[in-house]
Amino acid sequence: MSGTGRDTSATERAQQHGARTSAPHTFWRELKTLPAIAKFLWRSSRGYRLRPWASPYLRWRIETYWGWHADQIDAGRFWAFTWRQRRELWRFLRWAGCMASQQDHRLHP
């Protein structure tokens, strides 16, 4: 029972705390953004695909997001950052994929 005197389901409690509920349509919508996500990752790591921590663009993004100076980012710090921030990075990649998909639809209806 909640403080309001009514019983809340697990789904309602999860939604109140910001958790996403899984639904088939959400899965398919996210699946559609995977090519755009892959495209973003491919473009953003251009020239540094085997050494993403050396990418000036990715270093700048980490510097802006996390506050580290770009010169301090080495392989260890890069991978530690991506592991610790994996949920936020995944959320960003989904957003970037959605934006790219919308742009593609506007350019090629």
ABEGO torsion letter per residue (X at the ends): XBAAGBBBBAAAAAAAAGBBBBBAAAAAAAAAAAAAAAAAAAAAABGAAABAAABAAAAAAAAAAAGBBAAABBAAAAAAAAAAAAAAAAAAAAAAAAAAAAAAAAABX
